[in-house]
Each structure stands twice: as C-alpha cells, then as structure tokens.
Amino acid sequence: MKQKSGKEKLSGAEGFEQFYRELYGERWDSLKAAFAGESSSVEYHFPGAEKSYFLDSASVLAALCLPLSNATDLLDLCAAPGGKTLVLASKMSADATLCSNERSPERKHRLSVVVNTCLPPEVSARIKVSCSDGATWCTRQSECFDRILLDAPCSSERHVIADPKYLNNWSPSRIKTVTTEQWALLSSAYRLLRPQGILLYSTCALCPQENDLMIERLYKKFNKNGDAFSLVEPKPELPLTDVFTNLLLPEFEKTQYGYMIMPDKQNGAGPIYFSVIKKQKTV
C-alpha cells in the first residue's frame, strides 16, 4: 500500500497551522493577527442607485486592474456576490455590455438583486446576469469576450481560520479539489477570450497552488513557445464616476506571475492574489 506523504496526513486546526506556517514562516503570526482584526472595507455607492455595497479595498484594487479601454464585451465569470461586477460596471464605457455569471441559481438570484439595487437603471440595463457553469462555457462558445474577470472559488483561508467548523474539517485534499475546479474555470476563460483580449485571474487564497502555480499551468498548456500570451503590469483604472467613499487603494507585492495584497502589511486589506494576462493569438 502506498504511504501517504506528511502533508497528506495533515488535517484539522493543527494540520492547517503546520501547512501555512511552513509556507510563510515567521510571517504567519502577523498574518493570523491581521485576520483577527478588521478588514479594509470601503463603501460603493453609484449615484442614482438604491443601495450601497461594501467590499474589501483589495477586491476593489484587483477589479480596477482589469483595463477596460476599447473593450465592449465583458465577462465576470464567477460573479457572486457581485462586488467586482459593480466595480467593472462603474468603469466600463457607455457602449460596453457586461455578462455577470454565477453557476448557482441561489447565488445568481442574490447577484441579480445586487446589480439591480446597487446600480442605476441606465447601467444595470447593460448587464446581463446569467446562470451557467463557467468551466464548460467554452464548449458552447469561444473567443467572444474582450475582457474577462475570473475571481475563482478558492480555499479562502481567512474565512476558514475564523470558523471552527471549517478549520476542524480542513485538509490538503481541499486544496486539490479547489485547484481542479480553478483550472477548469481558468482554461475555459482563456478559450473564451479573444486575441488581444485581457483576462484577470484572482483568488483570496494564500497557497501558491491556487495562485502562481495555476498561471504556471496555463503557461505549460497554452504558452509553450512564449508567444500565445503575455503578463500585463497592473495599472489601476479609476471608475468613470465617483462611487467610493474615502477609497485608499492598498499596495501589492510581486510574485512570480502575479501580485498579492496581504492584510498584515495593508491595514487588513486582502488577502487577494491576481494576475493580468493578455492573449496574443488564437488557441
């Protein structure tokens, strides 16, 4: 019988602690302290909308780093609960349309409520809320969007560590399950992107398997010759209208293929990982 590796044997709160301490070393203590504190929440209110929406400033920054100039066909592939859709809606041009997608019918309903109450009618009319499995979308269409934001489901360690139920049930197998889903979504999103289009991949995960290693896998699959896509340096684009109250954008740390915003160094903002990818040619 094949012996399990040490990391495969890790489980529960003790295993979680060991796994992430091995990743972050002494910094893990400051990260845990930041998780226990307040997140960096900002208010989003679009003039003419019924309600405000509150989201983490790191999420705002990530969405602002998807450039929308000259883009008319936009997709937020895993959009619920809707914060990043709102950010994109506030900076897309007047001739652009945004498909805001969520595969869960229940979450799609909540997403629709956010779009219809947190945006004025003239903006929400240009947003189509859909309910589809993003991982299989590429089997029905291809190369049909100029810009895609993929905020992928992830391990979300900040929430795990705050909930004893999830913490006690944690194991590295959860990461394996999540990365399988992330890869299906990322490879689908890449196929849905037009040549010269731009894709922003993001997670709120801390482990490299869900972040840089996912982009490395994209390289191995689609960019073996180095000319299929390139990484774009993020340059946040502010919304076309004033929608944020006292917005102070956090700074990000460079990784091999992307960037991270970490709460221990950014007043509670994050964690967020993101990578910006420009597709050069057809798959």
N, C-alpha and C positions, 0 to 999 in steps of 0.2 A: 504494500500500500504506500502511495506517495505521501511523504511527510509534508505537512503544512509549514510554510515559512513563518518566521517570527511575527511579521506584520499581519499575516492572515489570522494568527491566533489572537490578535488584539481585539478587544471588544469592550463595550460599555464605557463608563466615565474614565476608568483607569487607562484603557486602551486609547481612547481619544486623546487624553493628556499626553501619553507617551508618543503617539503618532505625530502630533503637532509640535511637541517640544523638540523632537528630532528634526523637524523641518525648520523651525525658527530659532532654536537655541534660546539664549537669554532673552531675546525679544518677545518670546511667548508670554512672559509675565506681564509685560507692558501692554500687549495686545489684549490679554484677558481683562486687565484693569480697564482698558478703553471700552471693551464690550459691556462691562458692568455699568458704565456711565451713560450719559445721554448721547443719542445720535445727533448728527448735524442736520436738523430738519429745517426746510425752508417752505414758505407759503407760495403757492402758484395761484394767481387769480387773473384770468383773462378778462379784460374789460367787456362787459355785456353778458358774461356768464352768470348762471345762478349761484354756483358754489365755488369755494376754494378747494384746493387739493394740497396736501402736504407730502413732500418727498425728500429723501436724503440728498444733500448737496452733491455727493459723489455720483448719484444716479443722474442728476442734472448735468454735471460736467460730462459724463460719458455720452449722454444723448447729444449734447452740444458739439461733440467731437465728430459726429457724422456730418460731413459737409453736404449741404443741400443745393448749392448753386447749380443752376441749369438742370435740375432734376425735377421731373414731373410725375414719375410713377414710383411711389414709395411703399415700402412694406415694413411693418413691425410684426415679426413672425410669431413671437410668443409674448403678446402684449399685456395680458392681465398682470396686475390690476389696472394699469393704464397710465402711470406716471410718465414713462418715456414717450408714449404716444402724444401726451399733452405737450411735452417739450418739442417734439418734432412738429406738431401742428402749429406751434407758435412761431416757428421759423421757416416753414415751407412757403414757397412763392404762391401767388394768387392763382396760378394756373396748374398747381400741383394737386394730386389726389393721394391719399394715404389709405392703404389697406391695413387695418389693425386686427390681427388674427389671434384667436385663442382656441385651443382644441377642446377644452372642457365647456360644455353648454352652460353650466352654472357660472363659471368664471367669465364666460363670454357675456352673459347677462349683466354681471357686475361691471364689466368693461364698457358695455353699451351705456349703462347709467352714468359712468364717469364721463364718457365722451359727450353725452347729451346734456349733462348738467354743469360741466366744468369748461365748456367751450361755447361761444355764442353760435347761434344757428347758422350764420353765414360761413363759419369754419367747420362745424360738425357736419354740414351738408357735403363736404368734400372728403369725409372719412367714411369708409365702408368697414363696418365691423363684421368679421366673418368667423366661422367656427369650422376649422379644418385642422387636420394633423399636418403640421409643418414638415415632418420628417418624410412624408410621402407626397407632398405637394409637387415635387419635381417630376413625379411620374405622370402628371397631367399637363404641366406647363414647363417651359424652360426659357431662360434669358428674357424675362419680361419686366424686370424692375431695374430702375436706375440706382436706387439706394435701398439697402436692407439693414435693419437693426435686428440683431438676434441676441436678445437677453435670455440666455439659455437657463432652463431649470438646473439647479446645482446643489451642492452639499449644504450651502448656507450655514456655515459653522457658527456664525454669530447667533443664529436662532437656535441651533442645536444646543449650544452651551447654556442657553437661557432656559431650556425646557428639560427638566429631569427625565421625562418620558422618552424624548428623542435621544438624550445623552446616554441613558442606560441601554438603549437599543442600538447604539452606534457600532459599526464595524467597518473595516476597509472594503468589504463587499458592497457597501452602499456606494462607494466611490466608483467601483467597477460598473455598477448598474447605471449610475448617472452618466458616466462618460460614454457608455454605449448610446444612450439617448442623445447626448450632446453631439456626438459625431454624426448621427443620423440627421439631426437638425442642421448642423453646420455644412455638411456635404450637400444637403438639399438646398440650403440657402445659396451656396456658391453656384449651383446649377441654375437657380432662378435669377441670378444676377447677370445683367447684360455686360458685354465687353465695354470697358471704360467705366463701368459702374463701381460703386463703393459699398462695402459690407463692413459693419461694425459688429464684432462679436464681443459679448460681455458676460460675466458671471459675478456673483458676490461670494465666490469660493476662495479659499486660501491655498488649496493644494495645487501644485503645478500640473497634475494630471488633467485637471479641468480647465487649465488656462494655457500656459505656453505650450505644453505638450499636445494640446488639441490643435494649435496652429502649426506645430511641427508635423503633425499627422496630415494636415492639409497640404503642406509642402510636399510631403512624400507621395501623396495621391495625385495632386494636380500640377505641381510646380517643379518637377524633377529637373527640367532644363533651365529653370530660373527665369523664364520669360512669360509665364502664364499669369502671374500676379505679383504685385509688389506691396510692401507695407508703407503706410502713409503716416507721416508725423502728425499727431493730433494738434489741431488749432481750433479751439472752441469758438463757435459762431453764436453770438448773442441773438436772442429772439428778435423778430421784427417789431414787436410791440412790448411794452413794459408789463410783464406778467409776474415778476418775482418781487417779493418784499425782502429787502436787506440781503440780497444774494451775495455771498462771499465764496467764490469758487475755490475748492481745495487744490493743492498741488499733487502731482503724481510722480511715482517712482518708475524708472525704466526697468523693464525686464528684457529677456532675450527677444521676444516677439511682440511685446505689448507694454502695458503700463498698469500700475496698481495705485489705488488710493487707499491708504491704510489708516485706521482710526486712531492708532496710538500717536501718529505724527500730524494728523489733520483734524484735531479737535472733535473726534468722534465720527467723522465722515467715513463712510465705507463699512467694510471693505468692498471694493469694486476692482475687477480686472477688465481691461478692454484692449482690443487690438483692431486696427483700422486697415482694411485690405482693399486694394484697387485691382480689379480684374482687367487684364490686358487683352486677352483673346478668348475665343470660344473654347469650351471644354473639348 
